[in-house]
Amino acid sequence: MDARSLLIDILAFGALPAWLLAGAADWWCHRRTAIEHTSGSRESALHLLLHAEIATPLLLGLWLEINLGLLAFMTLCVIAHMITSLVDTRLAQPRRHISPIEQQIHSWLEMMPLFGLVGVTLVHLEALSAAQWLPRLREQPLPLHWRVLVPLALAAGFAFIIEEYARGRRAQRNYGAA
């Protein structure tokens, strides 16, 4: 196995599942500590944004050629994700306890997208010199299982956050919480 194939496998079978599992673990922490009664739907709305900031470039990477334009967009999304993470922490910190375990989970959620971006860039180094900016459908589509399983996994992550957001909205209506 060459280094490029190994890196693709690490991204597909390591980084992506680690990010998705960290997201599920973060949801579990929020549920366990009843986030709906502290920072509530405001924080959950930021979680929806955080998920979208990474899911969007990931989905585009499934369907489009990885070129300089897409790499630039992915980079902007990762930077936006880092900024949104800071806003999220600033909102949550004074309103609820963030346990050491949850802090570790947040580390994974913040670093996996950066790791993924670096990995995708290394796999597609030729895109840096080709200077192709416009989006283009992949000439050779990825295998069908990737085009089906990755969107399903991202949708499942989105569903967890929607559930959290709905709990926060219910609590806000019923109890006047955040």
Residue frames as a rotation matrix with the C-alpha (Angstrom) as fourth column:
MET 1
0.585 0.811 0.000 0.00
0.811 -0.585 0.000 0.00
0.000 0.000 -1.000 0.00
ASP 2
-0.329 -0.705 0.628 1.39
0.663 -0.646 -0.378 3.41
0.672 0.292 0.680 -0.96
ALA 3
-0.868 -0.122 -0.482 1.37
0.463 -0.548 -0.696 6.47
-0.179 -0.827 0.532 1.31
ARG 4
-0.787 0.617 -0.018 -1.51
-0.562 -0.703 0.435 8.13
0.256 0.353 0.900 -0.60
SER 5
-0.090 0.765 -0.637 -3.77
-0.093 0.631 0.770 5.08
0.992 0.129 0.014 -0.21
LEU 6
-0.426 -0.143 -0.893 -2.82
0.809 0.383 -0.447 4.78
0.406 -0.913 -0.047 3.45
LEU 7
-0.983 0.045 -0.178 -3.69
0.041 -0.892 -0.449 8.42
-0.179 -0.449 0.875 4.07
ILE 8
-0.469 0.869 -0.157 -7.06
-0.607 -0.188 0.772 8.01
0.641 0.458 0.616 2.32
ASP 9
-0.034 0.434 -0.900 -7.80
0.391 0.835 0.388 5.00
0.920 -0.339 -0.198 4.53
ILE 10
-0.726 -0.275 -0.630 -6.79
0.685 -0.213 -0.696 6.94
0.057 -0.938 0.343 7.67
LEU 11
-0.904 0.428 0.013 -9.14
-0.428 -0.903 0.026 9.78
0.023 0.018 1.000 6.68
ALA 12
-0.248 0.874 -0.419 -12.03
-0.574 0.216 0.790 7.50
0.781 0.436 0.448 5.72
PHE 13
0.318 0.369 -0.873 -11.76
0.283 0.842 0.459 4.90
0.905 -0.393 0.163 8.48
GLY 14
-0.383 -0.523 -0.761 -10.09
0.896 -0.010 -0.444 6.98
0.225 -0.852 0.473 11.20
ALA 15
-0.989 -0.123 -0.080 -10.69
0.139 -0.959 -0.248 10.74
-0.046 -0.257 0.965 11.09
LEU 16
-0.514 0.856 0.063 -14.27
-0.472 -0.344 0.812 10.71
0.716 0.387 0.581 9.81
PRO 17
0.209 0.625 -0.752 -15.55
0.400 0.647 0.649 8.05
0.892 -0.436 -0.114 12.24
ALA 18
-0.520 -0.450 -0.726 -13.62
0.844 -0.138 -0.519 9.70
0.133 -0.883 0.451 15.11
TRP 19
-0.965 0.194 0.177 -15.31
-0.191 -0.981 0.031 13.04
0.179 -0.004 0.984 14.37
LEU 20
-0.161 0.971 -0.176 -18.77
-0.383 0.103 0.918 11.43
0.909 0.216 0.356 14.12
LEU 21
0.118 0.157 -0.981 -18.28
0.696 0.691 0.194 9.41
0.708 -0.705 -0.028 17.32
ALA 22
-0.826 -0.426 -0.371 -17.01
0.563 -0.587 -0.581 12.49
0.030 -0.689 0.724 19.16
GLY 23
-0.718 0.639 0.277 -20.15
-0.460 -0.734 0.500 14.30
0.522 0.231 0.821 18.03
ALA 24
0.211 0.800 -0.562 -22.34
0.032 0.569 0.822 11.51
0.977 -0.191 0.095 19.43
ALA 25
-0.193 -0.359 -0.913 -20.35
0.905 0.293 -0.307 11.55
0.378 -0.886 0.269 22.68
ASP 26
-0.983 -0.135 0.125 -20.75
0.095 -0.954 -0.285 15.32
0.158 -0.268 0.950 22.92
TRP 27
-0.242 0.968 0.068 -24.52
-0.467 -0.177 0.866 14.96
0.850 0.178 0.495 22.43
TRP 28
0.225 0.283 -0.932 -24.54
0.549 0.754 0.361 12.35
0.805 -0.593 0.014 25.22
CYS 29
-0.691 -0.528 -0.493 -22.68
0.711 -0.371 -0.598 14.76
0.132 -0.764 0.632 27.54
HIS 30
-0.858 0.413 0.306 -25.20
-0.360 -0.908 0.215 17.49
0.366 0.074 0.927 26.74
ARG 31
0.077 0.931 -0.357 -28.13
-0.218 0.365 0.905 15.15
0.973 0.008 0.231 27.35
ARG 32
-0.027 -0.189 -0.982 -26.63
0.781 0.609 -0.138 13.87
0.624 -0.770 0.131 30.60
THR 33
-0.774 -0.350 -0.527 -26.18
0.613 -0.622 -0.487 17.40
-0.158 -0.700 0.696 31.94
ALA 34
0.186 0.982 -0.029 -29.59
0.915 -0.184 -0.360 18.63
-0.359 0.040 -0.932 30.69
ILE 35
-0.803 -0.584 0.116 -28.27
0.571 -0.700 0.429 21.33
-0.169 0.411 0.896 28.36
GLU 36
-0.258 0.793 0.552 -31.88
0.626 -0.299 0.721 22.32
0.736 0.531 -0.419 27.64
HIS 37
0.728 0.546 -0.415 -32.07
0.651 -0.360 0.668 23.89
0.215 -0.756 -0.618 31.12
THR 38
0.104 -0.755 -0.647 -28.81
0.604 -0.469 0.644 25.84
-0.790 -0.458 0.407 30.91
SER 39
-0.669 -0.431 -0.606 -27.56
-0.184 -0.694 0.696 27.26
-0.720 0.577 0.385 27.60
GLY 40
0.119 0.956 0.267 -30.43
0.045 0.263 -0.964 25.54
-0.992 0.127 -0.012 25.78
SER 41
0.653 0.299 0.695 -31.36
0.635 0.282 -0.719 26.01
-0.412 0.911 -0.006 22.16
ARG 42
0.854 -0.416 -0.314 -28.94
-0.492 -0.842 -0.221 28.93
-0.172 0.343 -0.923 21.69
GLU 43
-0.147 -0.948 0.283 -26.00
-0.703 0.302 0.644 26.60
-0.696 -0.104 -0.710 22.18
SER 44
-0.015 0.205 0.979 -27.66
0.369 0.911 -0.185 23.85
-0.929 0.358 -0.090 20.15
ALA 45
0.944 0.324 -0.057 -28.12
0.093 -0.429 -0.898 26.30
-0.316 0.843 -0.436 17.26
LEU 46
0.336 -0.906 -0.258 -24.35
-0.908 -0.384 0.167 26.81
-0.250 0.178 -0.952 17.32
HIS 47
-0.310 -0.413 0.856 -23.92
-0.235 0.906 0.352 23.02
-0.921 -0.092 -0.378 17.25
LEU 48
0.607 0.572 0.551 -26.06
0.450 0.323 -0.832 22.90
-0.655 0.753 -0.061 14.10
LEU 49
0.885 -0.335 -0.324 -23.82
-0.463 -0.711 -0.529 25.53
-0.053 0.618 -0.784 12.55
LEU 50
-0.041 -0.951 0.307 -20.67
-0.815 0.209 0.540 23.68
-0.577 -0.228 -0.784 13.61
HIS 51
-0.031 0.100 0.994 -21.97
0.239 0.967 -0.090 20.47
-0.970 0.235 -0.054 12.03
ALA 52
0.873 0.438 0.217 -22.91
0.321 -0.178 -0.930 22.27
-0.368 0.881 -0.296 8.81
GLU 53
0.636 -0.685 -0.356 -19.50
-0.723 -0.690 0.038 23.96
-0.272 0.233 -0.934 8.61
ILE 54
-0.471 -0.819 0.327 -17.84
-0.624 0.571 0.533 20.55
-0.623 0.047 -0.780 8.32
ALA 55
-0.040 0.531 0.846 -20.60
0.344 0.803 -0.487 18.45
-0.938 0.272 -0.215 6.71
THR 56
0.810 0.421 -0.408 -20.92
-0.176 -0.489 -0.854 20.85
-0.559 0.764 -0.322 3.76
PRO 57
0.152 -0.792 -0.592 -17.31
-0.983 -0.184 -0.006 20.64
-0.104 0.582 -0.806 2.51
LEU 58
-0.582 -0.322 0.747 -17.30
-0.357 0.926 0.122 16.92
-0.731 -0.196 -0.654 3.26
LEU 59
0.303 0.792 0.529 -20.36
0.307 0.445 -0.841 16.37
-0.902 0.417 -0.109 1.07
LEU 60
0.778 -0.067 -0.625 -18.94
-0.543 -0.571 -0.616 18.56
-0.315 0.819 -0.480 -1.68
GLY 61
-0.250 -0.968 -0.032 -15.75
-0.906 0.223 0.360 16.50
-0.341 0.119 -0.932 -1.58
LEU 62
-0.247 0.244 0.938 -17.79
0.071 0.970 -0.234 13.37
-0.966 0.009 -0.257 -2.29
TRP 63
0.558 0.690 0.460 -19.24
0.533 0.127 -0.837 14.78
-0.636 0.712 -0.297 -5.51
LEU 64
0.963 -0.204 -0.176 -16.74
-0.269 -0.759 -0.593 17.34
-0.013 0.618 -0.786 -6.79
GLU 65
0.417 -0.907 -0.061 -13.17
0.573 0.315 -0.757 17.13
0.706 0.280 0.651 -7.97
ILE 66
0.634 -0.330 -0.699 -10.79
0.581 -0.393 0.713 18.26
-0.510 -0.858 -0.057 -5.26
ASN 67
0.203 -0.555 0.807 -9.27
0.754 -0.437 -0.491 21.39
0.625 0.708 0.329 -6.77
LEU 68
-0.789 -0.615 -0.004 -7.83
0.490 -0.625 -0.607 24.63
0.371 -0.481 0.795 -5.47
GLY 69
-0.439 0.708 0.553 -11.27
-0.487 -0.705 0.516 26.25
0.755 -0.043 0.654 -5.24
LEU 70
0.584 0.679 -0.445 -12.71
-0.026 0.563 0.826 23.40
0.811 -0.471 0.347 -3.17
LEU 71
-0.044 -0.680 -0.732 -9.60
0.880 0.321 -0.352 23.27
0.474 -0.659 0.584 -0.96
ALA 72
-0.857 -0.213 0.469 -9.91
0.049 -0.940 -0.337 27.02
0.513 -0.266 0.816 -0.36
PHE 73
0.052 0.960 0.276 -13.60
-0.559 -0.201 0.804 26.57
0.827 -0.196 0.526 0.53
MET 74
0.517 0.081 -0.852 -12.74
0.464 0.810 0.358 23.68
0.720 -0.580 0.381 2.85
THR 75
-0.547 -0.800 -0.247 -10.10
0.700 -0.274 -0.660 25.84
0.460 -0.534 0.709 4.53
LEU 76
-0.655 0.387 0.649 -12.60
-0.416 -0.902 0.118 28.67
0.631 -0.192 0.752 5.07
CYS 77
0.437 0.868 -0.237 -15.07
-0.294 0.386 0.874 26.19
0.850 -0.312 0.424 6.55
VAL 78
0.202 -0.445 -0.872 -12.48
0.792 0.598 -0.122 24.80
0.576 -0.666 0.473 8.98
ILE 79
-0.850 -0.490 0.192 -11.53
0.317 -0.768 -0.556 28.35
0.420 -0.412 0.809 10.04
ALA 80
-0.259 0.848 0.462 -15.22
-0.603 -0.516 0.608 29.24
0.755 -0.121 0.645 10.46
HIS 81
0.505 0.409 -0.760 -15.64
0.215 0.793 0.570 26.04
0.836 -0.451 0.313 12.52
MET 82
-0.363 -0.729 -0.580 -12.79
0.816 0.052 -0.576 27.10
0.450 -0.683 0.576 14.82
ILE 83
-0.873 0.089 0.480 -14.31
-0.196 -0.964 -0.178 30.56
0.447 -0.250 0.859 15.29
THR 84
0.134 0.991 0.008 -17.78
-0.522 0.063 0.851 29.13
0.842 -0.118 0.526 15.91
SER 85
0.207 -0.147 -0.967 -16.24
0.622 0.783 0.014 26.74
0.755 -0.605 0.253 18.47
LEU 86
-0.831 -0.544 -0.121 -14.88
0.459 -0.547 -0.700 29.75
0.315 -0.637 0.704 20.37
VAL 87
-0.551 0.720 0.422 -18.29
-0.624 -0.691 0.364 31.45
0.554 -0.063 0.830 20.27
ASP 88
0.328 0.671 -0.665 -19.91
-0.074 0.720 0.690 28.21
0.942 -0.177 0.286 21.46
THR 89
-0.186 -0.494 -0.849 -17.53
0.822 0.395 -0.410 27.91
0.538 -0.775 0.332 24.41
ARG 90
-0.947 -0.166 0.274 -17.99
0.035 -0.904 -0.426 31.56
0.319 -0.394 0.862 25.28
LEU 91
-0.141 0.974 0.179 -21.77
-0.668 -0.228 0.708 31.04
0.730 -0.020 0.683 25.40
ALA 92
0.452 0.403 -0.796 -21.68
0.093 0.866 0.492 27.73
0.887 -0.296 0.354 27.27
GLN 93
-0.436 -0.809 -0.394 -18.92
0.420 0.204 -0.884 28.26
0.796 -0.552 0.251 29.84
PRO 94
-0.893 0.054 0.447 -20.75
-0.386 -0.602 -0.699 30.68
0.231 -0.796 0.559 32.16
ARG 95
-0.058 0.998 0.039 -24.07
-0.950 -0.068 0.305 28.83
0.307 -0.019 0.952 31.84
ARG 96
0.922 0.380 -0.074 -23.16
-0.350 0.899 0.264 25.21
0.167 -0.218 0.962 32.46
HIS 97
0.260 -0.833 0.489 -20.44
-0.538 0.296 0.790 22.92
-0.802 -0.468 -0.371 33.74
ILE 98
0.693 -0.193 -0.694 -18.26
-0.589 0.402 -0.701 21.47
0.415 0.895 0.165 30.98
SER 99
0.858 -0.305 0.412 -16.66
-0.134 0.642 0.755 18.35
-0.495 -0.703 0.510 32.43
PRO 100
-0.129 -0.981 -0.144 -13.07
-0.631 -0.031 0.775 17.31
-0.765 0.191 -0.616 31.67
ILE 101
-0.370 0.062 0.927 -14.45
0.503 0.852 0.144 14.44
-0.781 0.520 -0.346 29.54
GLU 102
0.688 0.684 0.242 -16.57
0.596 -0.341 -0.727 16.85
-0.415 0.645 -0.642 27.51
GLN 103
0.584 -0.561 -0.587 -13.55
-0.531 -0.810 0.246 19.14
-0.614 0.168 -0.771 27.13
GLN 104
-0.485 -0.771 0.413 -11.57
-0.199 0.557 0.806 16.21
-0.851 0.309 -0.424 25.70
ILE 105
0.031 0.605 0.795 -14.43
0.796 0.467 -0.386 15.41
-0.605 0.645 -0.467 23.33
HIS 106
0.877 0.282 -0.390 -14.41
0.064 -0.872 -0.486 19.05
-0.477 0.401 -0.782 22.19
SER 107
-0.028 -0.963 -0.267 -10.70
-0.544 -0.209 0.813 18.71
-0.839 0.168 -0.518 21.43
TRP 108
-0.563 -0.115 0.818 -11.49
0.447 0.790 0.419 15.84
-0.695 0.602 -0.394 19.05
LEU 109
0.440 0.838 0.323 -14.36
0.775 -0.173 -0.608 17.76
-0.453 0.518 -0.726 17.47
GLU 110
0.773 -0.189 -0.606 -12.11
-0.268 -0.963 -0.042 20.75
-0.575 0.195 -0.795 16.88
MET 111
-0.145 -0.981 -0.127 -9.00
-0.614 -0.011 0.789 18.94
-0.776 0.193 -0.601 15.65
MET 112
-0.163 0.101 0.981 -10.46
0.472 0.881 -0.012 16.22
-0.866 0.462 -0.192 13.40
PRO 113
0.862 0.477 0.170 -11.64
0.370 -0.363 -0.855 18.74
-0.346 0.800 -0.490 10.77
LEU 114
0.573 -0.735 -0.362 -8.19
-0.747 -0.650 0.139 20.34
-0.338 0.190 -0.922 10.69
PHE 115
-0.337 -0.664 0.667 -6.57
-0.302 0.747 0.592 16.91
-0.892 -0.002 -0.453 10.45
GLY 116
0.270 0.548 0.792 -9.00
0.605 0.543 -0.582 16.02
-0.749 0.636 -0.185 7.66
LEU 117
0.953 0.081 -0.291 -8.20
-0.132 -0.755 -0.643 19.20
-0.272 0.651 -0.709 5.75
VAL 118
0.096 -0.990 -0.102 -4.46
-0.847 -0.135 0.515 18.59
-0.523 0.037 -0.851 5.99
GLY 119
-0.328 -0.188 0.926 -4.96
0.065 0.973 0.220 14.97
-0.942 0.133 -0.307 4.90
VAL 120
0.631 0.626 0.457 -7.15
0.533 0.078 -0.843 15.87
-0.564 0.776 -0.284 1.91
THR 121
0.791 -0.410 -0.455 -4.62
-0.554 -0.796 -0.246 18.53
-0.261 0.446 -0.856 0.88
LEU 122
-0.226 -0.933 0.281 -1.76
-0.670 0.358 0.651 16.01
-0.707 -0.040 -0.706 1.07
VAL 123
-0.079 0.279 0.957 -3.74
0.440 0.871 -0.218 13.48
-0.895 0.403 -0.192 -0.97
HIS 124
0.644 0.431 0.632 -4.46
0.756 -0.228 -0.614 16.15
-0.120 0.873 -0.472 -3.60
LEU 125
0.016 -0.739 -0.673 -1.19
0.385 -0.617 0.687 18.12
-0.923 -0.270 0.274 -3.66
GLU 126
-0.657 -0.265 0.706 -1.47
0.743 -0.066 0.667 18.39
-0.131 0.962 0.240 -7.44
ALA 127
0.383 0.890 0.247 -4.53
0.898 -0.422 0.126 20.62
0.216 0.174 -0.961 -6.94
LEU 128
0.458 -0.255 -0.851 -2.31
0.441 -0.766 0.467 23.31
-0.772 -0.589 -0.239 -5.40
SER 129
-0.578 -0.765 -0.282 -0.35
0.083 -0.400 0.913 23.78
-0.812 0.504 0.295 -8.61
ALA 130
-0.533 0.415 0.737 -3.21
0.844 0.324 0.427 23.21
-0.062 0.850 -0.523 -11.08
ALA 131
-0.899 0.150 -0.412 -4.96
-0.041 -0.964 -0.263 26.44
-0.437 -0.219 0.872 -10.02
GLN 132
-0.600 0.799 0.035 -8.43
0.294 0.180 0.939 25.17
0.744 0.573 -0.343 -10.94
TRP 133
-0.967 0.194 0.168 -10.93
-0.248 -0.543 -0.803 27.24
-0.064 -0.817 0.573 -8.98
LEU 134
-0.257 0.951 -0.171 -14.33
-0.936 -0.200 0.291 26.39
0.242 0.235 0.941 -10.46
PRO 135
-0.168 0.266 0.949 -16.35
-0.546 0.777 -0.315 23.45
-0.821 -0.571 0.014 -9.11
ARG 136
-0.248 0.043 -0.968 -16.45
-0.889 0.386 0.245 20.38
0.384 0.921 -0.058 -11.35
LEU 137
0.772 0.542 0.333 -18.21
-0.622 0.751 0.221 17.06
-0.130 -0.377 0.917 -10.87
ARG 138
-0.069 -0.807 0.587 -15.85
-0.487 0.541 0.686 14.15
-0.871 -0.239 -0.430 -10.32
GLU 139
-0.148 -0.076 -0.986 -14.79
-0.966 0.226 0.128 12.48
0.213 0.971 -0.107 -13.54
GLN 140
-0.444 0.004 -0.896 -14.60
0.057 0.998 -0.024 9.19
0.894 -0.062 -0.443 -11.65
PRO 141
0.389 0.663 0.639 -17.29
-0.625 -0.320 0.712 9.14
0.677 -0.677 0.290 -8.96
LEU 142
-0.609 -0.501 0.615 -16.39
-0.793 0.377 -0.479 7.70
0.008 -0.779 -0.627 -5.60
PRO 143
-0.884 0.296 -0.362 -17.77
0.230 0.949 0.214 4.22
0.407 0.106 -0.907 -4.89
LEU 144
-0.092 0.972 0.217 -21.51
-0.042 -0.221 0.974 4.16
0.995 0.081 0.061 -4.28
HIS 145
0.300 0.232 -0.925 -21.13
0.830 0.414 0.373 3.02
0.470 -0.880 -0.068 -0.67
TRP 146
-0.673 -0.572 -0.469 -19.22
0.722 -0.644 -0.252 6.24
-0.158 -0.508 0.847 0.15
ARG 147
-0.867 0.372 0.331 -21.78
-0.135 -0.815 0.563 8.39
0.480 0.444 0.757 -1.65
VAL 148
0.187 0.959 -0.215 -24.52
0.037 0.212 0.977 6.74
0.982 -0.191 0.004 0.43
LEU 149
0.274 -0.072 -0.959 -22.95
0.860 0.465 0.211 5.98
0.430 -0.882 0.190 3.83
VAL 150
-0.762 -0.622 -0.179 -21.23
0.637 -0.671 -0.380 9.32
0.116 -0.403 0.908 4.44
PRO 151
-0.620 0.589 0.519 -24.39
-0.353 -0.799 0.486 11.43
0.701 0.118 0.703 3.83
LEU 152
0.384 0.778 -0.497 -26.37
0.156 0.476 0.866 9.01
0.910 -0.410 0.062 6.01
ALA 153
-0.059 -0.499 -0.864 -23.83
0.965 0.193 -0.177 9.30
0.255 -0.845 0.471 8.83
LEU 154
-0.938 -0.280 0.205 -23.85
0.245 -0.953 -0.178 13.09
0.245 -0.116 0.963 8.54
ALA 155
-0.212 0.947 0.242 -27.66
-0.320 -0.301 0.898 13.09
0.923 0.113 0.367 8.57
ALA 156
0.367 0.290 -0.884 -27.63
0.647 0.603 0.467 10.96
0.668 -0.743 0.033 11.73
GLY 157
-0.580 -0.647 -0.495 -25.30
0.813 -0.422 -0.400 13.48
0.050 -0.635 0.771 13.40
PHE 158
-0.825 0.356 0.439 -27.60
-0.189 -0.906 0.380 16.29
0.533 0.230 0.814 12.29
ALA 159
0.148 0.942 -0.301 -30.60
0.060 0.295 0.954 14.40
0.987 -0.159 -0.013 13.75
PHE 160
-0.046 -0.249 -0.967 -28.89
0.956 0.271 -0.115 14.18
0.291 -0.930 0.226 17.16
ILE 161
-0.914 -0.371 -0.164 -28.36
0.402 -0.881 -0.248 17.95
-0.052 -0.293 0.955 17.17
ILE 162
-0.513 0.817 0.265 -31.92
-0.277 -0.449 0.850 18.65
0.813 0.363 0.456 16.01
GLU 163
0.258 0.585 -0.769 -33.17
0.566 0.554 0.611 16.51
0.783 -0.593 -0.188 18.91
GLU 164
-0.405 -0.505 -0.762 -31.01
0.912 -0.281 -0.298 18.53
-0.064 -0.816 0.575 21.31
TYR 165
-0.968 0.068 0.241 -32.26
-0.003 -0.965 0.261 21.79
0.250 0.252 0.935 19.80
ALA 166
-0.144 0.988 -0.063 -35.90
-0.051 0.056 0.997 20.65
0.988 0.147 0.042 20.10
ARG 167
0.117 0.114 -0.987 -35.36
0.914 0.377 0.152 19.77
0.389 -0.919 -0.060 23.79
GLY 168
-0.776 -0.496 -0.390 -33.99
0.607 -0.755 -0.247 23.27
-0.172 -0.429 0.887 24.34
ARG 169
-0.775 0.555 0.303 -36.93
-0.231 -0.694 0.682 24.93
0.588 0.459 0.666 22.58
ARG 170
0.138 0.843 -0.520 -39.41
0.360 0.446 0.819 22.84
0.923 -0.301 -0.242 24.61
ALA 171
-0.129 -0.269 -0.954 -37.68
0.991 0.008 -0.136 23.76
0.044 -0.963 0.266 27.85
GLN 172
-0.970 -0.237 0.052 -37.65
0.238 -0.971 0.032 27.41
0.043 0.043 0.998 26.83
ARG 173
-0.401 0.899 0.178 -41.42
-0.238 -0.290 0.927 27.33
0.884 0.329 0.331 26.18
ASN 174
0.342 0.626 -0.701 -42.26
0.416 0.568 0.710 25.29
0.842 -0.535 -0.066 29.29
TYR 175
0.451 -0.252 -0.856 -39.85
0.891 0.070 0.448 26.67
-0.053 -0.965 0.256 31.86
GLY 176
0.997 -0.073 0.020 -38.45
-0.071 -0.991 -0.116 29.89
0.028 0.114 -0.993 30.47
ALA 177
0.382 -0.916 0.122 -34.94
0.406 0.284 0.868 28.37
-0.830 -0.282 0.481 30.24
ALA 178
-0.352 -0.628 -0.694 -32.32
-0.452 -0.535 0.713 29.44
-0.819 0.565 -0.095 27.70
